[in-house]
Amino acid sequence: MKKIILILAIVLTGIFSVNAQDQSSPTDRIIAQYTNVAQLTPEQVTKTRPMFDSFVATRKANKEKYANNPEGLKTANQTNKENLKAQLKTVLTAEQMEKIEEYQKIKKEREEKTK
């Protein structure tokens, strides 16, 4: 009986720790992706974090503002994306921007294939 309780406790601990790791913020997930793809330095991460925070906040605001207007939402999010790209160009190298753009292109192609 003690073994069963111990095994159950270990399994539950594992489940809860996995769920806790998935609770990262959208900004953290974006930074992790960009760091993985373009090898951002710690200094670049520090400089880009406010840019990504603003990007995520604006997307959230757009979602609420344009809840009943899909075209307006698409346009607002595209503008937000272009603003982020312009800001990132001031911090990242041209090579890093190329890597990010290539990654986004591949990601978009994968998403279109799964639709």
N, C-alpha and C positions, 0 to 999 in steps of 0.2 A: 504494500500500500504506500509506503514511504517513497519507493522508487517511482511509482506512478505519479504521485504528487510532485516529486522533484522533476521528472521529465515534463510534466504539464507546465510547471513554473518556468522551465528553461524555454520551452516552445513559446509560451506567451511572452516572455521577455524578448525573444527574438522577433516576434511579430510586432510588438510595440516599438522596438528600436528601429525596425525597417520603416514603419509608418512615420516615426519622428524624423527620419532622414529625408523623407519625401516632402516634408513640410517647409522646405526652403522657399525663400521669396522669389518672385519672378526675376527680380534684379540679379539675385545670386545665380539663378539658373542661366541667365543670359551671359553673365560675366564668366561663368564656368565654360560655357560653349565657346565664347570668343577667346578665352585663354587657351583652351584646347586647340582651337583651329588656328589662331594667329600668334600663339605664344606671347601673350601680353606679359609685360614685366610688372612687378608689384607697383612700381610708380605709375604705370599706365592704368592699372586697375584702380588705383586711388583717384586718378584724374577722371576716369570714365564713369565711375560709380554714380556721381550726381547726374550725368547725362542719361544713364540707363534708368535711374530713379524717375527722372522727369518724363522719359519716354513711356515707362510703365504707367505712371500716374495719368498722363495724357490719354493713353489708350483706354484706361478705365473710365475717364471722364467722357471720352468720345462714345464709349459703349452705352453709357447712361443717356448722354445728350441725343444720340442718334438711334435710340432704341427702335423707333418705328420708321427709320429711314436708312435702309441698307446702302443705298448709293451715297448718301451723305457720310455714313460711317466709313465706307471704303475710301472716299476722297480724303476725309479727315485723317484716317490712319496712314494713307499714303503720304500726305504732307508731313505727318509726324515722323514717319520713317525717313523721309528725305532730310528733315531737320537733324535727326540723329546722325545720319550719314555725314552731313556737313560738319557737325560738331566733332565726330570721330576723326575726320581728316586732319583736324588741328592737333591731334594727340598721337595718332597711329602713323606708321610709315606707309609708303605707297605699297610695299610688298605685303604688309599686314592687311591693308584694305583689299588688295587683290584676292588674298586667301579667303577673306570673309565673304566677298562677293561671289567667289566660286562656290564656297560652301552653301550660301543661300540659294544659288542657282540650282545646285544638286538637290538640296532639300525641297525646293519648290517642285522640281521634276518628279521626285519621289511622291510627294503629296498628290500631284495630279494623276499619277499612275494608280494610286490607291483609291481614287474617287470612282 
